[in-house]
């Protein structure tokens, strides 16, 4: 997967690069999972990404991600 492909799949809504230690407001979030089984029983076991750079870095470990960008996301146990 490369950045040009991500620009087609997710054209707007998330940052291109990580904003480490930045006070900038995040544009949006994507939800990702490592296995399709993590969608089972109506509960998703995954994590949140805020940049295309993070998506590219984790691409080898991710099986699915939401192509829709959400304004925010939260974690729960």
N, C-alpha and C positions, 0 to 999 in steps of 0.2 A: 504494500500500500504506500502511496506517496502523497505529497501535499497537493498536487494537481488533482488527483482523484478525490481527495477529501474536499477540495473546493467545489467539486461537482455534487458530491453527496450531501455536504453540509455547507452551502454557500455563504450563509450569514448566521450570526447569532452567537458564535463562540469566538474567543480570542485565537489568533493564529499561534502565538507563542505564550509560554507560561509567564505569569506575572508574579514571580517569586518576590516576596517582601514588598509588593506594590500596594499602594493605597487605591489604585484604580478599581473601579467597580467592574465586576465580572459581567460580561455581556449575557451569558447564559450557560447552561450545563447540559451534558449528555450523560445518560446512564448506561453503564456497561456491565456485562457479566462474563465470567470465565467459562461457563458451561451452559448449554441449553437447559439442562436439568435445574439450574438455579432459578428458572421461571416457574417451577412447579408449585402447585397448591395456592396460586394467587399471591404468593409472596416472593419478591425478587431478592436474591442474595447477590448483590453486586456493589459497585461503587460509582462515584461521580467524577467526571472529568470536565475541566473547564477550558481546555485548549486543544487545538489540532495537534500541536507538538506532543502533548501527553498521549493523545490517541495513537499517534505514530509510534511513540516509544513503547506503548503497551500492546501494540497490534498483535504480536506473537502470542500473547496470553489471553486475548479476548476472543470469545466466540460470537457474541452479538452486542450491538449497541443501538441506541435509539437514534434514528436519523433526524427525528424532530428535536429541536432545541427547546428546552424549558427555561423559564425565567429564573427558577431557583430549584434547589433540591435539598432534601434533608436526609440524615442518617437515622436509623433506629436499630435497636437490638432485638 
